[in-house]
Amino acid sequence: MNFITAEPRATVGKAVRVLRKKGLLPAVIYGKNKTTESVSISETEFLKVWKSAGESSLVTLKVGNEERNVLIHDVAVDPIKNAPIHADFYVVDMTKEVDVGVPLIFEGEADVGKDGNGILVKALHEVRVRALPNNLPHSISISVVQLQNPKDSVVIKDITPPNGVSILNDSNEVVAILEELKEEAPEAPPAVSTEEALKNIEVVRPEKKAEESEEKKPE
């Protein structure tokens, strides 16, 4: 089970920069019929749990003496530093189903395509699922080794979800398809304008021809 300890937070607005300098990440906890709470957590601890749980696996969040079952619902990331600057935790009811996005893992990619005649195109990288919190999968694996000829594909209805999990995407939505590998045509030489072509033509003046003729006369 993924576990994070949080502390109540009074610092809000621009003042949270002070927390970040201390290695703390500002966050909020919310849920249906629950008052939103502001907390702070260790950034290092959060990164480990986020990598492990993603946004589809349960996390135990401890605030004081109370533990909550939550999902990492949203994470704001600094586009320059590529580091989290804020996180949302959604408190779940363990008796009610929730809808989340679950990442797809493609297995057997190296064996796709007969005689190297195709390239695998991944149309989806995650699917929406519905399940009780305890049944939520961290990811769903899909074998694509059966794709051997161009236009062979995997669609949603070809996926067998784990027990207790329903996939919400349209059953005929394409997940992956093998496209024909086309050879690149050789590049045509760059077009030369008439003006450029004329520049490369040597113009021989009549007097030059005469001089050359004189030079060629026998002595």
Sequence and secondary structure as in RCSB ss.txt:
>XXXX:A:sequence
MNFITAEPRATVGKAVRVLRKKGLLPAVIYGKNKTTESVSISETEFLKVWKSAGESSLVTLKVGNEERNVLIHDV
AVDPIKNAPIHADFYVVDMTKEVDVGVPLIFEGEADVGKDGNGILVKALHEVRVRALPNNLPHSISISVVQLQNP
KDSVVIKDITPPNGVSILNDSNEVVAILEELKEEAPEAPPAVSTEEALKNIEVVRPEKKAEESEEKKPE
>XXXX:A:secstr
 EEEEEEE    GGGHHHHHHTTEEEEEEEETTEEEEEEEEEHHHHHHHHHHHTTTS EEEEETTEEEEEEEEEE
EEETTTTEEEEEEEEE  TTS EEEEEEEEEE GGG SGGG EEEEE  SEEEEEE GGG  S EEEE TT  ST
T EEEGGG    TT EE S TT EEEEEEE             HHHHHHTS    HHHHHHHHHHHS  
